[in-house]
Amino acid sequence: MNQRLAFFVSLLALGLAVANTFWLQSVASTNSKIVDRQNAALCAFRQDLGKRRDASLDYLEQHPEGAPALGLDRADLVRSISSQTSTLAALRPLVCPL
């Protein structure tokens, strides 16, 4: 009787181990897809932010005083460009497709 119980417990443990392996693979696959989507979104954000920062730099070069009529003086633009540059630096480690 003890041998049958031991066999049953061993068989149950094996079944749970196999089921756990399949579950972990499913979770890993789902997580990988989520990470891929998040990475793609961050890469798109980085690319857009780079374009906006470059446009701000060009604007500031053409309008060194800023846009006072719009309530944006030079200091506001410089602060914005500095913030964008810092964000771009933080996003630099991302591996993005070309």
C-alpha positions in Angstrom: 0.0 0.0 0.0 2.8 2.4 0.8 4.4 1.7 -2.5 1.2 2.6 -4.4 0.8 5.8 -2.4 4.5 6.7 -3.1 4.0 5.9 -6.8 0.8 8.1 -6.9 2.5 11.0 -5.1 5.4 10.7 -7.5 3.2 10.6 -10.5 1.2 13.6 -9.2 4.4 15.6 -8.6 5.6 14.8 -12.1 2.3 15.9 -13.6 2.4 19.2 -11.6 6.0 19.8 -12.7 5.0 19.3 -16.4 2.0 21.5 -16.0 4.1 24.2 -14.3 6.6 24.1 -17.1 3.9 24.7 -19.7 2.4 27.5 -17.6 5.8 29.2 -17.2 6.4 29.0 -21.0 3.0 30.6 -21.6 3.7 33.4 -19.1 7.2 34.0 -20.7 5.7 34.2 -24.2 3.0 36.6 -23.0 5.6 38.7 -21.1 7.8 38.8 -24.2 5.0 40.1 -26.4 4.2 42.8 -23.8 7.9 43.8 -23.6 8.1 44.0 -27.4 5.1 46.3 -27.6 6.4 48.5 -24.8 9.8 48.7 -26.4 8.2 49.7 -29.8 6.2 52.4 -28.1 9.2 53.8 -26.3 11.2 53.7 -29.5 8.5 55.7 -31.3 8.4 58.2 -28.4 12.2 58.6 -28.5 12.1 59.2 -32.3 9.3 61.7 -32.0 10.9 63.5 -29.1 14.2 63.8 -31.0 12.4 65.4 -33.9 10.6 67.8 -31.6 13.8 68.7 -29.9 15.5 69.3 -33.2 12.6 71.5 -34.3 12.8 73.5 -31.1 16.6 74.0 -31.6 15.9 75.2 -35.2 13.2 77.5 -34.0 15.4 79.0 -31.3 18.2 79.5 -33.8 15.9 81.4 -36.1 14.1 83.2 -33.2 16.7 83.8 -30.5 14.3 85.9 -28.4 11.8 83.0 -28.4 8.1 83.7 -29.1 7.1 86.4 -26.7 3.8 87.0 -28.5 2.9 83.3 -27.6 4.2 83.7 -24.0 7.3 81.7 -24.7 10.5 83.5 -24.0 14.0 82.2 -24.7 14.4 80.7 -21.2 11.2 78.7 -21.6 12.5 77.2 -24.9 15.9 76.5 -23.5 14.3 74.8 -20.5 12.1 72.7 -22.7 15.0 71.7 -24.9 17.1 70.8 -21.9 14.3 68.6 -20.6 13.9 66.9 -23.9 17.6 66.3 -24.1 17.6 64.7 -20.7 14.7 62.4 -21.6 16.4 61.4 -24.8 19.6 60.6 -22.8 17.5 58.4 -20.5 16.0 56.6 -23.5 19.4 56.1 -25.2 19.9 52.5 -24.0 16.8 51.3 -25.9 17.5 49.0 -28.8 15.3 50.2 -31.6 14.9 49.0 -35.1 16.3 51.3 -37.8 
